[in-house]
Amino acid sequence: MGTVSFPGLGLEFQLNRVAFHVGSWPVYWYGVIIAAGFLLAVMYCSRQAPRFGIRQDNIIDMLFFAVPLSIIGARVYYIIFYPELYRRADGSWDFGAMVRIWDGGLAIYGGVIMAVITLLVFCKVRKIKFLAFADLGSYGMLIGQMVGRWGNFVNIEAHGGPADLPWRMGIYQYVDGTRQYMEVHPTFLYESLWNLAGLLLLIWVGKKHRKFDGQIFLGYFAWYGVGRGFIEGLRTDSLYFLNTPIRVSQVFGFATAAVAIILLVILLARKHDPAKLWVNQMKAHPRLVALVYPEGDGGKWLEQQKKRLERDFARTEEYALPKDGDPADEAELLDMLKQRKDLTEVLVKKQKKQ
């Protein structure tokens, strides 16, 4: 149990890192909050996917790879720059501590780097335009980071140095073995609010002023990088380049922001053909899907499939199978449809058993 207060606001919280237990296994708030941020990001991106020419199925398929790899990337990045936290007194590696991510220690930039690499490979294999998918994913990153920072609040970490501002945060920390009260910058809150503002800004840009694929992606790095660079300068738990006073995330944040801003200025000065946006290419060349169903029994299934496929940039052909028809004829039809090169998919509703 930890105590966190905001004396200037008259607020005080008693925080328990454990949310609940499953048997004897504790489930930590840090993990619950991270999971909540992830689910909100997936839900929002799934709803917005058609605006970027991305199928919802592709989002789910991509996440099977991106989620575990991004967690590994975030952890490895943290361990690389804080190796002393994972060594025992005799100098050997404590591999158990390395995997205990619920204790904290996930570096956002490590996760972002791995997510971008994973998405690049996924889009290459699936023949999807990377920059269009990256635009959509940028919203998910901001949502996940905005919500996830509250996991740092529960763990009483990722805070800044001494502060006397009205919104200062009061915490207890051990200094040289002595528990001391101190008032610090709530940098977790700064970053959460910065990400919220960035999310709202990029949503507005995406709806009103998106001219080319990659614009939101660059906007994410520009916005997040600037904010992270300044906020990182206030923190007391930064990752450093080896034994230097150089803060890794601060340098990375400002560097990526500078590159993104320069590219945005150059690209926004050019004229862009709306037809080259991936979403407009998908609309201009929709895929073709065959729907096969028992005669008189399409009903709700047919309606749902057509609505979903229309949202996923597909045209449909319908084939009603006669009731009590010859199974051989049905098999022949399905075989013929699956051999057609212009069809990307054949969906079949099975006949109900009498």
C-alpha positions as a printed NumPy array, in Angstrom:
array([[  0.   ,   0.   ,   0.   ],
       [  1.342,   3.424,  -0.915],
       [  0.183,   6.949,  -0.204],
       [  0.037,   9.59 ,  -2.929],
       [ -1.322,  13.076,  -2.355],
       [ -1.86 ,  16.272,  -4.264],
       [ -1.632,  18.753,  -1.38 ],
       [ -2.326,  21.778,  -3.556],
       [ -5.602,  20.195,  -4.655],
       [ -6.568,  18.64 ,  -1.323],
       [ -6.445,  15.073,  -2.671],
       [ -4.941,  11.937,  -1.133],
       [ -4.979,   8.319,  -2.369],
       [ -4.092,   5.021,  -0.721],
       [ -2.845,   2.84 ,  -3.555],
       [ -2.633,  -0.929,  -3.557],
       [ -0.631,  -2.325,  -6.459],
       [ -2.671,  -5.558,  -6.393],
       [ -6.086,  -5.275,  -8.05 ],
       [ -7.34 ,  -8.767,  -7.097],
       [ -6.215, -12.351,  -6.75 ],
       [ -6.892, -15.373,  -8.919],
       [ -6.416, -18.093,  -6.341],
       [ -3.07 , -17.218,  -4.784],
       [ -1.865, -15.393,  -7.904],
       [ -1.96 , -11.573,  -7.589],
       [ -3.184,  -9.531, -10.528],
       [ -1.611,  -6.068, -10.5  ],
       [ -3.264,  -2.787, -11.39 ],
       [ -0.315,  -2.015, -13.663],
       [ -1.216,  -4.941, -15.909],
       [ -4.958,  -4.235, -15.703],
       [ -4.452,  -0.616, -16.762],
       [ -2.101,  -1.545, -19.595],
       [ -4.662,  -4.109, -20.795],
       [ -7.454,  -1.518, -20.593],
       [ -5.431,   0.909, -22.701],
       [ -4.758,  -1.828, -25.232],
       [ -8.438,  -2.781, -25.512],
       [ -9.538,   0.835, -25.921],
       [ -6.924,   1.317, -28.625],
       [ -8.065,  -1.793, -30.497],
       [-11.728,  -0.801, -30.245],
       [-11.1  ,   2.708, -31.539],
       [ -8.797,   1.603, -34.352],
       [-11.266,  -1.092, -35.418],
       [-14.003,   1.528, -35.744],
       [-11.745,   3.898, -37.671],
       [-10.127,   1.261, -39.912],
       [-12.385,   1.845, -42.978],
       [-11.33 ,   5.508, -43.097],
       [ -7.757,   4.363, -43.766],
       [ -8.515,   1.494, -46.122],
       [ -7.657,  -1.145, -43.513],
       [ -9.755,  -4.253, -42.922],
       [-10.649,  -5.044, -39.319],
       [ -9.498,  -8.64 , -39.809],
       [ -6.027,  -7.343, -40.633],
       [ -5.895,  -5.438, -37.339],
       [ -6.586,  -8.59 , -35.332],
       [ -4.133, -10.655, -37.366],
       [ -1.403,  -8.045, -36.949],
       [ -1.925,  -7.805, -33.198],
       [ -1.195, -11.518, -32.732],
       [  2.392, -10.675, -33.674],
       [  2.727,  -7.047, -32.603],
       [  1.522,  -7.336, -29.004],
       [  3.968,  -9.961, -27.667],
       [  6.85 ,  -8.614, -29.745],
       [  6.212,  -5.024, -28.592],
       [  6.156,  -6.094, -24.939],
       [  9.446,  -7.916, -25.456],
       [ 10.872,  -4.882, -27.257],
       [  9.8  ,  -2.514, -24.48 ],
       [ 11.336,  -4.753, -21.835],
       [ 14.594,  -5.409, -23.688],
       [ 15.021,  -1.677, -24.349],
       [ 14.613,  -1.   , -20.614],
       [ 17.014,  -3.76 , -19.584],
       [ 19.679,  -2.579, -22.052],
       [ 19.822,   0.849, -20.401],
       [ 19.191,  -0.309, -16.811],
       [ 21.132,  -3.605, -16.639],
       [ 22.168,  -3.112, -12.992],
       [ 18.55 ,  -3.599, -11.892],
       [ 18.659,  -7.176, -13.153],
       [ 21.936,  -8.34 , -11.647],
       [ 22.346, -10.169,  -8.367],
       [ 24.926,  -9.16 ,  -5.781],
       [ 27.397, -11.668,  -7.273],
       [ 27.051, -10.056, -10.717],
       [ 24.958, -12.848, -12.303],
       [ 21.79 , -12.087, -14.252],
       [ 18.44 , -12.359, -12.444],
       [ 16.278, -13.715, -15.284],
       [ 13.247, -13.948, -12.99 ],
       [ 13.369, -10.187, -12.422],
       [ 13.684,  -9.633, -16.166],
       [ 10.303, -11.205, -16.894],
       [  8.4  ,  -9.592, -14.008],
       [  6.966,  -6.791, -16.112],
       [  4.177,  -6.234, -13.568],
       [  6.837,  -4.612, -11.36 ],
       [  7.201,  -1.891, -14.013],
       [ 10.044,  -1.306, -16.406],
       [  8.595,  -1.109, -19.92 ],
       [ 10.25 ,   1.507, -22.108],
       [  7.689,   2.969, -24.494],
       [ 10.168,   3.63 , -27.263],
       [ 11.305,   0.004, -27.24 ],
       [  7.704,  -1.047, -27.796],
       [  7.183,   1.57 , -30.522],
       [ 10.314,   0.481, -32.404],
       [  9.289,  -3.182, -32.314],
       [  5.701,  -2.341, -33.286],
       [  6.901,  -0.407, -36.346],
       [  9.211,  -3.248, -37.414],
       [  6.426,  -5.814, -36.947],
       [  3.969,  -3.685, -38.937],
       [  6.486,  -3.236, -41.758],
       [  6.894,  -6.998, -42.122],
       [  3.156,  -7.652, -41.77 ],
       [  2.235,  -5.087, -44.447],
       [  4.887,  -6.452, -46.776],
       [  3.492,  -9.981, -46.47 ],
       [ -0.182,  -8.931, -46.697],
       [  0.453,  -6.361, -49.46 ],
       [ -1.013,  -3.49 , -47.463],
       [  0.332,   0.044, -47.631],
       [  2.451,   0.444, -44.493],
       [  1.969,   4.19 , -44.099],
       [ -1.835,   3.891, -44.212],
       [ -1.791,   1.211, -41.504],
       [  0.764,   3.248, -39.519],
       [ -1.56 ,   6.281, -39.617],
       [ -4.32 ,   4.21 , -38.055],
       [ -1.941,   2.615, -35.552],
       [ -0.728,   6.028, -34.387],
       [ -4.136,   6.625, -32.799],
       [ -3.826,   3.314, -30.99 ],
       [ -0.351,   4.207, -29.716],
       [ -1.557,   7.499, -28.256],
       [ -4.563,   5.857, -26.588],
       [ -2.438,   3.053, -25.14 ],
       [  0.209,   5.457, -23.832],
       [ -2.385,   7.9  , -22.478],
       [ -4.124,   5.209, -20.428],
       [ -1.016,   3.161, -19.656],
       [  0.71 ,   6.03 , -17.837],
       [ -1.814,   5.598, -15.029],
       [ -0.179,   2.253, -14.351],
       [  2.895,   4.295, -13.39 ],
       [  0.688,   6.275, -11.   ],
       [ -0.419,   3.112,  -9.192],
       [  3.186,   1.916,  -9.009],
       [  4.234,   5.402,  -7.803],
       [  6.897,   5.669, -10.485],
       [  7.786,   7.784, -13.535],
       [  7.55 ,  10.953, -11.46 ],
       [  9.688,  14.069, -11.657],
       [ 11.933,  16.033,  -9.359],
       [ 10.963,  18.505,  -6.608],
       [  8.08 ,  20.855,  -7.403],
       [  6.07 ,  23.528,  -5.573],
       [  3.309,  23.919,  -8.166],
       [ -0.395,  23.751,  -7.215],
       [ -0.663,  20.308,  -8.879],
       [  2.501,  18.904,  -7.243],
       [  2.377,  15.277,  -6.1  ],
       [  3.338,  14.188,  -2.595],
       [  4.96 ,  10.759,  -2.26 ],
       [  7.072,   8.75 ,   0.15 ],
       [ 10.396,   7.399,  -1.088],
       [ 13.36 ,   5.681,   0.499],
       [ 16.483,   7.834,   0.33 ],
       [ 19.653,   6.201,   1.707],
       [ 17.485,   3.706,   3.573],
       [ 15.263,   6.348,   5.148],
       [ 11.609,   6.821,   4.174],
       [ 11.106,  10.465,   3.297],
       [  8.205,  12.607,   2.144],
       [  8.755,  14.688,  -0.987],
       [  6.685,  16.758,  -3.375],
       [  7.429,  16.195,  -7.057],
       [  6.244,  16.777, -10.617],
       [  3.498,  14.251, -11.596],
       [  5.186,  13.594, -14.94 ],
       [  3.008,  10.527, -15.572],
       [  0.05 ,  12.936, -15.608],
       [  1.841,  15.418, -17.876],
       [  2.479,  12.722, -20.46 ],
       [ -1.043,  11.285, -20.218],
       [ -2.583,  14.72 , -20.823],
       [ -0.081,  15.485, -23.604],
       [ -1.071,  12.255, -25.357],
       [ -4.763,  13.08 , -24.958],
       [ -4.218,  16.485, -26.563],
       [ -2.201,  14.87 , -29.358],
       [ -4.896,  12.283, -29.947],
       [ -7.615,  14.922, -30.289],
       [ -5.423,  17.016, -32.58 ],
       [ -4.545,  14.101, -34.879],
       [ -8.157,  12.911, -35.   ],
       [ -9.122,  16.394, -36.22 ],
       [ -6.28 ,  16.395, -38.761],
       [ -7.259,  12.911, -39.939],
       [-10.863,  13.931, -40.54 ],
       [-10.322,  17.364, -42.071],
       [ -6.779,  17.76 , -43.389],
       [ -5.225,  14.375, -44.208],
       [ -3.538,  14.708, -47.596],
       [ -1.243,  11.682, -47.814],
       [ -0.62 ,   8.317, -46.207],
       [  1.875,   8.702, -43.383],
       [  0.752,  12.17 , -42.326],
       [ -0.74 ,  10.994, -39.013],
       [  2.241,   8.69 , -38.438],
       [  4.669,  11.607, -38.789],
       [  2.355,  13.777, -36.704],
       [  2.504,  11.188, -33.919],
       [  6.301,  11.235, -33.772],
       [  6.396,  15.027, -33.998],
       [  3.87 ,  15.53 , -31.195],
       [  4.927,  12.722, -28.895],
       [  8.64 ,  13.33 , -29.416],
       [  8.461,  17.007, -28.423],
       [  6.349,  16.277, -25.35 ],
       [  8.432,  13.306, -24.263],
       [ 11.646,  15.273, -24.732],
       [ 10.572,  18.043, -22.355],
       [  8.809,  15.793, -19.844],
       [ 11.76 ,  13.391, -19.726],
       [ 13.921,  16.301, -18.578],
       [ 11.781,  16.551, -15.418],
       [ 11.951,  12.858, -14.492],
       [ 14.259,  11.304, -11.924],
       [ 14.172,   7.741, -13.266],
       [ 15.36 ,   8.305, -16.839],
       [ 17.306,   5.755, -18.839],
       [ 20.807,   7.016, -19.635],
       [ 23.372,   6.201, -22.3  ],
       [ 25.665,   3.926, -20.313],
       [ 27.381,   6.099, -17.674],
       [ 26.748,   9.434, -19.364],
       [ 24.294,  12.156, -18.254],
       [ 22.501,  11.857, -21.63 ],
       [ 18.874,  10.769, -21.262],
       [ 18.008,   8.158, -23.894],
       [ 14.307,   8.968, -24.293],
       [ 14.93 ,  12.71 , -24.329],
       [ 17.435,  12.459, -27.181],
       [ 15.291,   9.924, -29.051],
       [ 12.177,  12.052, -28.557],
       [ 13.681,  15.305, -29.823],
       [ 15.521,  13.551, -32.686],
       [ 12.444,  11.726, -34.008],
       [ 10.341,  14.87 , -33.58 ],
       [ 12.835,  16.93 , -35.573],
       [ 12.909,  14.42 , -38.433],
       [  9.107,  14.099, -38.435],
       [  8.575,  17.885, -38.438],
       [ 11.006,  18.404, -41.316],
       [  9.314,  15.672, -43.372],
       [  5.867,  17.085, -42.604],
       [  6.888,  20.574, -43.727],
       [  8.349,  19.226, -46.973],
       [  5.467,  16.862, -47.766],
       [  2.673,  19.266, -46.84 ],
       [  4.138,  21.851, -49.215],
       [  3.575,  19.47 , -52.113],
       [  0.36 ,  18.812, -54.004],
       [ -1.172,  15.414, -53.333],
       [ -3.624,  13.472, -55.483],
       [ -6.451,  12.177, -53.231],
       [ -6.707,   9.11 , -55.471],
       [ -3.323,   7.96 , -54.174],
       [ -4.574,   7.598, -50.613],
       [ -4.757,   3.894, -49.808],
       [ -8.386,   4.152, -48.73 ],
       [ -9.348,   5.611, -52.099],
       [ -7.389,   2.931, -53.916],
       [ -9.287,   0.294, -51.957],
       [-12.595,   1.931, -52.817],
       [-11.652,   2.151, -56.501],
       [-10.619,  -1.509, -56.693],
       [-12.762,  -3.458, -54.203],
       [-12.125,  -7.157, -53.782],
       [-14.807,  -9.647, -54.804],
       [-16.325, -12.167, -52.375],
       [-18.823, -14.937, -53.135],
       [-21.621, -15.624, -50.645],
       [-23.135, -19.102, -50.835],
       [-26.227, -19.933, -48.799],
       [-29.262, -22.264, -48.793],
       [-32.154, -20.913, -50.836],
       [-34.545, -18.939, -48.631],
       [-32.177, -19.166, -45.677],
       [-29.802, -16.244, -46.24 ],
       [-31.619, -13.962, -43.861],
       [-29.617, -12.317, -41.116],
       [-26.383, -14.087, -42.073],
       [-26.499, -12.637, -45.58 ],
       [-27.299,  -9.165, -44.307],
       [-24.452,  -9.249, -41.755],
       [-21.902, -10.522, -44.265],
       [-22.802,  -7.915, -46.885],
       [-22.642,  -5.106, -44.352],
       [-19.258,  -6.275, -43.027],
       [-17.792,  -6.814, -46.47 ],
       [-18.982,  -3.443, -47.718],
       [-17.182,  -1.86 , -44.767],
       [-14.064,  -3.856, -45.68 ],
       [-14.064,  -2.633, -49.294],
       [-15.551,  -5.695, -50.978],
       [-18.238,  -6.388, -53.568],
       [-20.303,  -9.552, -53.31 ],
       [-21.79 , -12.201, -55.548],
       [-24.641, -14.313, -54.166],
       [-25.363, -17.968, -54.891],
       [-28.501, -19.575, -53.456],
       [-28.287, -23.363, -53.223],
       [-31.572, -25.198, -53.88 ],
       [-33.024, -26.969, -50.872],
       [-32.493, -30.737, -50.876],
       [-30.123, -30.272, -53.803],
       [-27.522, -32.815, -54.846],
       [-24.438, -32.509, -52.577],
       [-22.281, -33.265, -55.617],
       [-23.652, -30.189, -57.403],
       [-22.94 , -28.081, -54.322],
       [-19.384, -29.377, -54.156],
       [-18.879, -28.689, -57.849],
       [-20.104, -25.089, -57.456],
       [-17.822, -24.438, -54.492],
       [-14.853, -25.937, -56.316],
       [-15.55 , -23.756, -59.335],
       [-15.805, -20.616, -57.177],
       [-12.576, -21.347, -55.315],
       [-10.733, -21.723, -58.6  ],
       [-11.808, -18.292, -59.858],
       [ -8.885, -15.886, -59.71 ],
       [-11.093, -12.802, -59.474],
       [-12.623, -14.02 , -56.199],
       [-10.632, -13.33 , -53.031],
       [-12.887, -15.335, -50.716],
       [-15.834, -17.746, -50.714],
       [-18.108, -17.683, -47.654],
       [-20.607, -20.5  , -47.151],
       [-23.596, -20.717, -44.83 ],
       [-24.317, -24.335, -44.072],
       [-27.828, -25.695, -44.38 ],
       [-29.691, -26.233, -41.153],
       [-30.169, -29.84 , -40.216],
       [-33.782, -30.946, -40.206]])
